[in-house]
Amino acid sequence: MARAFTFLSIPGWQNSPAEHWQSLWERSSDGQIRRVVQRDWEQAERGEWVRGIEEAVAWTATPVVLIAHSLGVLAVAHWAAASVNAGRVAGAFLVTPPDLDCEQRRPQSLVSFAPVPSTRLPFPALVVGSETDPYATPERVARMAWDWGARHVNAGASGHINVTSGHGPWPEGERLFAAFLQDDLGAEYASIPVLA
């Protein structure tokens, strides 16, 4: 029998546009993947983004699977380190976290998200990184995954895995997500909304 999950999509800085893989997954899920909407996508403030995740998770009736990209990944890590509701999360699919500890890679508007959390996540997670991400080196992403106790996948020369890098449709991401749900969370293949 398939496990029932609530899927929450957590975009990064400046939100995920309509052509972004997160947005495409949401639209193809027939409402099963719901976006955590932030008040200000430009001047991102850590406390506010963490509260947005907290409120979304607290209102769920079934175990949560988080699908985060870029700054959304760091928001998840900050949230998980402090939330009393982290136990509601069954797992997290985390794509291309930025290295905001590196001042050269950190926009001033994102300074509240530094330093990058190093606390182990209290739920299974898969971190997907890229060899050509302009916002974090492969070694730094691997270290983040290690600190968080997450599995790590190197997606090769894939840029930031966003629209700019050619990832509207992201078939490899769908395969990775499907494998994560099956192998790490014990979900049945047929229950995966983005592949239904």
Residue, then its C-alpha position, 0 to 999 in steps of 0.5 A: m500500500a502506498r504511503a500518503f505524503t504531503f509534498l511541499s515545494i520550497p523555491g530559492w531566491q527570487n522564486s521559481p518561474a513558471e518554466h522551472w522544474q519545481s513549477l513544472w512538477e507542481r503543475s503536473s502533480d494535480g495539486q499534490i505538490r504545494r508551494v511554500v510562498q514567501r512574502d518577499w522573494e527578493q530581500a530574503e530574510r531567514g527568520e521569515w522564510v523559516r516561519g513560512i516553512e514552519e507554518a506550512v509543515a505544522w498544518t499538514a495531516t500526513p508526513v511531509v516530503l520537502i522539495a527544495h532548491s537553492l536558497g530554499v535548501l538552506a532555509v530547510a536546514h535552518w528550519a530543521a535545526a530549530s523546529v519542534n515540527a521537524g519530526r513531521v518530515a519524512g524526507a527532503f529532496l535538496v537541490t543545489p544549495p548555495d555556499l553563502d559562507c563564501e562572501q564572493r558568492r553571497p549577495q548582500s540581500l542573503v546575508s541573514f542565511a549565513p552561516v550555512p547550517s552544519t547540524r545533522l538533519p533529523f530526517p532522510a535527505l538527498v542532496v543533488g549538486s552540480e560540478t558547474d554550479p556558480y554558487a557552490t563548488p562540488e566539494r562544498v556541496a558534498r561537505m554540506a551533505w555530509d554535515w547534514g547526514a544526507r546522501h549526495v548525488n553529483a549531477g555532473a555539469s548541470g549548472h545551478i539546475n534552474v531555467t538558466s542552466g536549461h532545467g525546465p523539464w528535468p527528467e534526471g531529477e524526476r528519476l532521482f526523486a522517484a528513487f529517493l522516495q522508493d529507496d529512502l522513504g519506502a514509497e511505491y513508484a505509482s504514488i509519485p505525483v510528478l511521474a503519475 
